[in-house]
Amino acid sequence: MIVIFLRKMKNIIRFRYKLINNLIDNAIKYVEENINPEKIVLWGTSGGGGPVTSWLQNNPNSDRVDGIIFEAPVISFWESVEVNGKARYPFIPELFFPYIKLFTEIRYGVDFDTMDFRDALVKSEVPVLLFHGDDDEWVPVDMSDYIAANRRTNFTYIRMSNVGHVTSWNADPVRYIFEITKFLNSL
């Protein structure tokens, strides 16, 4: 059973991660009680990567899932916001971004530091399959590269050349399906 989380970035700000963690817990509980699958795999695409890694960081029972699949996951919210801001507002000098971050934190109560889940993903033992295109204009591939450089076990990283945001399947559907099948069979 695969539980998929697709979240748009703007919705993550509106919801607190505690609420999203409860949503994931309830989804897993529902699957366990009503479907009773052999395995449970979470799947986080783009902004859906944040809720999945938040759950991983904040849940002492992360062994309830057998694996996680990501595609271009937002695992450091500020880093993604900064990249998007620079792309959408190229006329704003980079030196203003720390002030924009501070304003956002004060005005809207957003704590970007609590939405950086890189270390949680590095330290986790839950098997992970991660796809990311190196030409992603929305979510920095550097986040996934960081995980790949620091996580040593139960981790498969498919870094796709000349591939944009969440288009790994489009670029090579045969490989995409092969890697997912191989990952699921390894669990």
Disulfide bonds with the S-S distance in Angstrom:
none
